[in-house]
Amino acid sequence: MLLLLIASIYESTLSLLVRILQFVHIGSNSMPSYGLLTNPSNEIISEISKIYDLNFDYVEIGIEGPEGNPDIINEKKDEIVKLLQQFKQEPIAHTAYWIDLGSDYDYIRHAWVLEATKEIKTARELGINLINFHANVNGMFYGQKRKLVLDNMVKSLREIVRQAKKSNVHVMLENVPLSNGIHNVDEFKYVIDNVDTLLVHLDIPHAFTSGGMASVIDYINTFRDKIIHIHWHDNHGRKDEHLPIGEGFIDHQNVVKALKDIDYDRTITLEVFTNSNDAKSSRDALRTIWVS
């Protein structure tokens, strides 16, 4: 009986230590939480269930068609909410990257602001209080003409943030990969600095396409406490590939070190598009790097 009691105490203590180590490491208060984005091409209930089965901490809900269209989400709201309550962390909302908040066609820009407001309300109905939009730019705006779309994006985001406050939802802006969009730090900072309470959604591999590791570290050191959420995957530096971690050229150890230096311990979504098992193994790889 005594041996059984000792064995039971040892097993309980070991289990407790393992759980502690999952959330605590030297030099930071806690570990980040890891989530997975729903694939908007697939039925949303099955996507959420799959993410739960893969043992992620939270779901990032893709509010975009076809299956993430706000009308479809609203029809399935009760079942979605029930599933989301099973996760350790609250869900996050992710909108379509092609939303054109900087459009120089004013009626189009206003239409996108109205759509964004609708998506914020959809997110709130699911119990979500954090939603992203992208720093996307359509059209050939170069040189001095560039400021037109930057200022239009500022105007759009000011209105979106104002509407989001009514629903107690926080808004974050995601940097886009190398493109006509807002991908360099200076332009991104211009938008962030000119929209009160706008937060930063840092996509690390997007930053890598913009200027390699120097760009990634610049983003981290520039925005620091404003970074509320992160996307992580891999690429070879020339285009947005959404590969599993380790299959591209990103120095993940160096990125983790930079994030630890600013005490980042919030959410990280594995935006790996090859398959869900690759996303899961990428999460495990990041966890290993984080505690090393």
N, C-alpha and C positions, 0 to 999 in steps of 0.2 A: 504493500500500500504506500509506504514511504517513497519507494522508488518511482511509483506511478505519479505521486504528488510532485516530486522533484521534476520529473519529466514534463509534467503539465505546466509547471511554473516556468521552466526553461523555454518551452515552446511558445507560451504566451509572451514572455519577455522578448524573445527573438522576433516574433511577429510584430510587436510594438516598435522595436528598433527599425525593422524594415520599413514600416509605415512612416516613421519619423524621417528616415533617410530619403524617402521619396519627396519630401517637402522641404527639407532643410539641408543647406550646405554651407560650408565655411565661407564667410565673406558676403553673405546675403541672407535676408530674412526668410525667403522661401523660394521654392522652385516655380517656374512658370507652369501654367496649365496648357494642355495640348488638345486641339480640336481638329475637326475635319469639315470641309465645305460640302454641302449637298450639291450633287450634279443636277443642274436644272433640266437636263434632257431626260432624267429618270423620275419616276413617280416619287413624290416627296415623302410619303409615309414609309415606303420601303427604304429610301435613302437614310432617313433618320434611324430606323431600326438597325440598318447595317452599321452605321457609325457607333451605335450603342454596343452592338455585338463585338466591334473591334476595340472596345474598351477605351474610347476617347473620353476626355473630361467634359466636353461640351460640343454642341453643333453650331456651325456657322451656316445660317439659312440663306441660300441663294434666292433672292427675290428678283427673279427674271424668268422670262418664258423659255421653253414652253410650260414646264411643270411647276416652275416657281412664280408664275404669273400671280399678281396679288389677288385676282378674282378666284383662282383655283385655291390659293392658300386660305382665303377667307371661307371658302366652302368646306375645307377640311380642318378648320381652326381647332375645334374641340379635340379631335384626335391628335393633332400635332402638339397642342399644349400638354396633353396627357403624357405623350412620349417624352417631351422635353423636360418634364419634371423628374424624370428618372436619372438625369445626368447630375454630376457633381457640381458643375458650374452653369451659370446662366448662359443662354444662347446669344449669339451675335448675328446681326443682319448684314448681308453683302448684296449690293445692287449691281446692275449690269455696267460693264466698263464703257459701253458706247454712249451712255447718257451724255448729252452735249451741253454742259452748263456754261460753256464759254462762247456759244454760238453768236455770230454777228447778225443772225436773223432774229430780231427781238421777239417776235411772236413764237418762234420755235423755242427760244430760251425760256420764255415764260411757261410754255407748255411743259417743258422738262421740269421746271420748278414745281408745277402743279402735280406732275407725276411723282416727283420726289416726296412731296407732302403726303400723297396717297400711300406711298410705300412706307413712310415713317409711321403712319397710322396702322398699317398692316403689321409692322414689326411690334408696335406697342400692344396690339391685340394678342400677340403671341408671348407677351411678357418680356420682350426685348427692350433694353434701354441703351443700346449702342449700335449705330448703323454707319456704314461706310458709303462714300461716293468716290469717284475716280477723277484724277486730274487729266482727263482726256481732252484733246483738242482736235477738231476736224478742220481741214482746210490748210492752205499754204500761207501761214502767217509767220513772216520772218522779219528780222530787223526791228525797226520802230513799230511796225504793224503788229508785232507780237503783244504789245501792251494792251491792245484792244481786247484780245481774248482773255488775257490775265485779269483785266478790270471787270469784264463781263462775268468771269468765274467768281470773282470776289462778290459782285452784286448778287449773283444767284445763291451763293453759299450763305451770305448774310441773311437772305430771306428764308432759306432752308433751315438754318440754325434757329432763327426766330420762331418758325413754325414748330420745329422739333421741341423747343422748350415748353410749348403748350402741352405736349404729351410726355414731358419728362424723359426725353430721349436725347442722348449725346451724339453729336455728329463728328465723324473723323474723315480725313481726306487721304486717299491712297496714292502714292507715287506710281507712275506708270513706267513701263520699260522704254528703252531707246526708241523714239518715234517723234512725231510732231507734237506729242503731248508734253505735259509738264513733268520732266524727268530729272532735270538738273536741280541741285540744291538751292541755288539762288532764286530761281523762279518759284519753286515750291515754297520757299520761305516767304516770298512776297505775298503769296495767297494766305498762308497761315497767319502771318503777322497782321494782315488787314481784315481778318474775320475773328471777332471776339469769341472766345471759348471753343473755336474749332481745334480739334485734336488731330494727331498724326497717326495714320495707319501706315506703318513702314513695311513695304514689301522688299525684303533684303535682296532677292535675286533681280528684281526690277532695277534697284539701285546699282547692282553689279553690272548690268548691261549699259548703264549710263556712264560709268567711268571706273569699272573694276573695283578692287578692294578699297581704293582711296575714296571712291564715292560712297561706298557702304559705311565706312568709318566716319566720313564727313556727315552723313545723314544722322548717324547715332549721336555724334558729339554736338551737332547743331540743335537737335530737337529734344534730346534727353528726356526730361520729365513730361514733355508733351506727347511722347510715344505711348499710346494707349493699347496698341494691338500690333501684331506682327504676322506677316505671311512668310513662309519658308519653303523653299524647294531648291532646285539647282539648275544651272545652265553653263554654257561655255563662253559667256560674255558677249556674244554677238546678237542673240535674240532670246526671246522669252520661251523657254522650252518646257518648264515645269517637270523637270526630271527628279528622280529620287536623290536624296542627299548622298553625295559621294560620287555621282556619275558626271558631274561637271567640274568646273575649275574654281568654285568658291572655296575660300579658306574658312571653313565653318568653325574651327577652333578659335581663330582670330576674331571672328564675329561674336562668338559666345563670350570671349574675354572682354570685348568692348561693351557688351550688354551687361555683363557682371559689374564692370567698372561704374556703370550708371545705376546699378541696383535694379535692373529690370527684372520683374518677377510676375508679369501679367500673363496675357494669353498669346499663344502661338498656334496658328492654323497651318497644318501641313497641306499646302496647295500643290500636291503631287498628282499629276493627271494620268500617269501610266496605268496604275490600278490601285485598288484600296490596300492590298497587301504591301505594296511599295510605300504607300503613305504610312502604314503602321510601322514598317521597319525603319523608315526615316525618323519617325517620332522616337523610336527606341534608340536610334543612333544619336539623336540630339540629347536625349536624357543622359546617355553615357558621357557625351562630351561635357555636359553641364556639371556633372559631379566629379569630373576628372581633375 
